[in-house]
Amino acid sequence: MPRRLGFLVAVVGALVLLTAVAAPGAATSKYARITIHKAVCPHDETSDIFDNCHSHKLGGVAFGVTNPTGHTTVRATDSHGVASFGPRAGHNVVAEDPSVLNQYVGAYVYCKDQPSGYVFFDGPLNHPHNAVVLNTWGGAQVICDWYDLT
Protein backbone atom coordinates (compact mmCIF):
# COMPACT_ATOMS: atom_id res chain seq x y z
CA MET A 1 0.00 0.00 0.00
CA PRO A 2 2.64 2.62 0.88
CA ARG A 3 4.38 1.95 -2.42
CA ARG A 4 1.17 2.69 -4.39
CA LEU A 5 0.52 5.78 -2.32
CA GLY A 6 4.02 7.08 -3.02
CA PHE A 7 3.53 6.45 -6.75
CA LEU A 8 0.16 8.25 -6.69
CA VAL A 9 1.67 11.26 -4.90
CA ALA A 10 4.46 11.41 -7.50
CA VAL A 11 1.96 11.26 -10.40
CA VAL A 12 -0.26 13.95 -8.86
CA GLY A 13 2.79 16.14 -8.21
CA ALA A 14 3.94 15.73 -11.83
CA LEU A 15 0.47 16.66 -13.12
CA VAL A 16 0.40 19.80 -10.97
CA LEU A 17 3.85 20.77 -12.26
CA LEU A 18 2.86 20.15 -15.90
CA THR A 19 -0.32 22.18 -15.47
CA ALA A 20 1.61 25.12 -14.05
CA VAL A 21 4.16 25.00 -16.89
CA ALA A 22 1.56 24.52 -19.64
CA ALA A 23 -0.63 27.45 -18.60
CA PRO A 24 1.28 30.59 -19.66
CA GLY A 25 -1.96 32.58 -20.00
CA ALA A 26 -2.37 32.54 -16.25
CA ALA A 27 0.08 35.43 -15.85
CA THR A 28 -1.12 38.41 -17.88
CA SER A 29 1.47 40.81 -19.25
CA LYS A 30 1.07 44.52 -18.59
CA TYR A 31 2.69 45.24 -21.97
CA ALA A 32 1.55 45.11 -25.57
CA ARG A 33 3.63 44.60 -28.72
CA ILE A 34 3.10 47.11 -31.55
CA THR A 35 4.88 46.44 -34.84
CA ILE A 36 4.85 48.86 -37.76
CA HIS A 37 5.13 47.62 -41.36
CA LYS A 38 5.94 50.73 -43.41
CA ALA A 39 5.35 50.91 -47.16
CA VAL A 40 4.38 53.35 -49.92
CA CYS A 41 1.45 53.09 -52.30
CA PRO A 42 -0.18 55.15 -55.05
CA HIS A 43 -2.99 57.31 -53.66
CA ASP A 44 -5.41 56.01 -56.29
CA GLU A 45 -4.97 52.33 -55.37
CA THR A 46 -8.51 50.98 -55.66
CA SER A 47 -8.04 47.25 -55.25
CA ASP A 48 -6.29 45.37 -52.43
CA ILE A 49 -3.77 47.79 -50.89
CA PHE A 50 -2.06 44.96 -48.97
CA ASP A 51 -1.52 42.74 -52.01
CA ASN A 52 -0.44 45.58 -54.27
CA CYS A 53 1.68 47.70 -51.92
CA HIS A 54 2.85 45.75 -48.86
CA SER A 55 6.06 44.73 -50.64
CA HIS A 56 7.04 48.40 -51.24
CA LYS A 57 8.88 48.63 -47.90
CA LEU A 58 10.32 51.89 -46.67
CA GLY A 59 13.21 51.92 -44.19
CA GLY A 60 14.60 54.77 -42.13
CA VAL A 61 11.24 56.30 -41.21
CA ALA A 62 10.84 57.42 -37.59
CA PHE A 63 7.75 56.45 -35.64
CA GLY A 64 6.86 57.38 -32.10
CA VAL A 65 4.68 55.49 -29.66
CA THR A 66 3.41 57.40 -26.66
CA ASN A 67 2.33 55.06 -23.86
CA PRO A 68 -0.40 55.62 -21.23
CA THR A 69 2.06 57.34 -18.86
CA GLY A 70 3.00 59.91 -21.53
CA HIS A 71 6.46 58.49 -22.30
CA THR A 72 7.31 58.47 -26.03
CA THR A 73 9.70 55.99 -27.63
CA VAL A 74 10.97 56.78 -31.13
CA ARG A 75 12.34 54.15 -33.49
CA ALA A 76 13.14 54.11 -37.20
CA THR A 77 11.96 51.36 -39.50
CA ASP A 78 14.68 48.93 -40.56
CA SER A 79 15.56 48.09 -44.18
CA HIS A 80 12.48 45.84 -44.30
CA GLY A 81 10.20 48.71 -43.22
CA VAL A 82 9.67 47.27 -39.72
CA ALA A 83 9.81 48.95 -36.31
CA SER A 84 8.63 47.30 -33.07
CA PHE A 85 7.61 48.72 -29.71
CA GLY A 86 6.66 47.20 -26.36
CA PRO A 87 4.60 49.85 -24.55
CA ARG A 88 2.40 49.43 -21.50
CA ALA A 89 -1.05 48.23 -22.38
CA GLY A 90 -3.72 50.90 -22.54
CA HIS A 91 -4.09 54.15 -24.47
CA ASN A 92 -1.13 54.20 -26.92
CA VAL A 93 -0.70 56.85 -29.61
CA VAL A 94 1.30 55.88 -32.72
CA ALA A 95 2.57 58.62 -35.06
CA GLU A 96 4.89 58.87 -38.03
CA ASP A 97 7.52 61.60 -38.26
CA PRO A 98 5.49 64.51 -39.69
CA SER A 99 8.39 65.68 -41.88
CA VAL A 100 8.18 62.34 -43.73
CA LEU A 101 4.41 62.21 -43.89
CA ASN A 102 4.23 65.77 -45.27
CA GLN A 103 6.05 64.54 -48.40
CA TYR A 104 3.01 62.44 -49.32
CA VAL A 105 -0.63 63.17 -50.14
CA GLY A 106 -1.78 61.14 -47.14
CA ALA A 107 -1.57 57.81 -45.39
CA TYR A 108 -3.68 54.69 -45.00
CA VAL A 109 -3.28 52.58 -41.85
CA TYR A 110 -4.55 49.13 -40.87
CA CYS A 111 -3.84 47.92 -37.31
CA LYS A 112 -4.93 44.48 -36.07
CA ASP A 113 -4.22 42.31 -33.03
CA GLN A 114 -2.82 39.11 -34.50
CA PRO A 115 -4.03 36.54 -31.94
CA SER A 116 -7.61 37.81 -31.64
CA GLY A 117 -8.14 39.37 -35.08
CA TYR A 118 -9.47 42.56 -33.46
CA VAL A 119 -9.07 45.55 -35.82
CA PHE A 120 -8.00 48.71 -33.97
CA PHE A 121 -7.88 50.99 -37.01
CA ASP A 122 -8.66 50.68 -40.72
CA GLY A 123 -8.67 53.84 -42.80
CA PRO A 124 -6.99 57.05 -43.88
CA LEU A 125 -5.27 59.30 -41.36
CA ASN A 126 -6.84 62.66 -40.70
CA HIS A 127 -4.72 65.80 -40.94
CA PRO A 128 -3.40 67.52 -38.83
CA HIS A 129 -3.11 64.77 -36.19
CA ASN A 130 -1.78 61.95 -38.39
CA ALA A 131 -1.77 59.53 -35.47
CA VAL A 132 -3.53 56.32 -34.55
CA VAL A 133 -4.83 55.64 -31.04
CA LEU A 134 -4.62 52.00 -30.00
CA ASN A 135 -6.36 51.02 -26.76
CA THR A 136 -4.39 47.83 -26.23
CA TRP A 137 -4.54 45.15 -23.55
CA GLY A 138 -1.76 43.18 -21.89
CA GLY A 139 -0.34 40.61 -24.30
CA ALA A 140 -1.81 42.25 -27.41
CA GLN A 141 0.31 41.72 -30.54
CA VAL A 142 -0.65 44.51 -32.91
CA ILE A 143 0.66 44.86 -36.44
CA CYS A 144 0.04 48.17 -38.19
CA ASP A 145 0.44 48.24 -41.97
CA TRP A 146 1.22 51.92 -42.57
CA TYR A 147 1.09 53.09 -46.20
CA ASP A 148 2.18 56.58 -47.23
CA LEU A 149 0.26 57.51 -50.35
CA THR A 150 2.10 59.03 -53.35
Order of alpha helices (4+ residues) and beta strands (2+ residues): alpha-beta-alpha-beta-beta-beta-beta-alpha-beta-beta-beta-beta
